[in-house]
């Protein structure tokens, strides 16, 4: 069985754990590590990796313009514009 330094992990994660929380965290981490070890022992020879376990197509909405921008309306309050662009003072020489 592997040693798990809960205090070190809690310090890295900036967590303050009580004794009960520390014990529960160690139990949970041991269960996770055991599950990963069990999964790694499965023979996967000849099985192609999948990007997703299901053969499903993602339904995407059509890429259609649904809104327009009224540039003149939004630039009414701007102190200076030219050719549809906002003019600002130069800050870098």
N, C-alpha and C positions, 0 to 999 in steps of 0.2 A: 504494500500500500504506500502511496506517495505521501510525503509530508506536505501539508498545506499551511503556510504561514499567514493565518488570518489577520494578525496584527499588521503585517507588512502590506497585505492587499488593502486593508481598511485605510492605512495611511496613504497609499497611492491614490485611492479613490476619495480621499478626504472625508472618510466616514468615521463617526464616533459610535462604536458599538458597545452595548452593554454585554455582560457575560452571557446572558441568555441569547442575545442576538449573535454573538460570536460563535456560540455552540451551534445554533441553527444554521448560520452561514457555512460552517465547516461541514455539517451534515449535507446541506444542499449541494455544495461544491463537490463533495465526494460522490454523491449520486450522479451528478453531471459527468464527472470524470469516468465513473464506472460505465455509464451509458455510452460515452464516446469510445471507450476501450472495447465495449461489446460490439459497437457498430464497426470498428476497425477490424474486428476479427472475421467479419463476413467476407466470403470469397466473391469478389466482383470481377474476376477474370473473364474477359470476353463481353463485358457489359459496357455499352457506350454511355458516356456521360450525357446528362440531359441538362438543358437550361431550365426546364420546368417539368414537373412530373406528369403534367397533363398535356395532351395535344390540343391546345385551344388557341384560337385566334382572338386577339384583343380587339374589341370593337372600339374604333376611334371615330370621333365625330369628323365630319367633313371640314376641311380647312377652308372656311369661307369667311370673308370679311363681313362682320355683322354690325360694326360701328364705324362711324367716320369721325374725324377730328375737324372741328371748325377752327382752323388756325387763327383766322381774323378775330374771332370771338375771344380766344384765350390770350391773344397778344394785345388786346385793347388796353390793358393796364400796364403793359411793359413800358419802361422809360425810353427804350430805344430798340428799334428793329430795322432790319435791312434785308430785303429779298426773302422774307419769311423767317429770318433767323433773329434770335435775341442777341443784341450787342451788349457786351459787358466790358468794364474797364480792364485794361491790361494789368496783370498782377505779377508777371514774371518778365524781367527785362532780358 
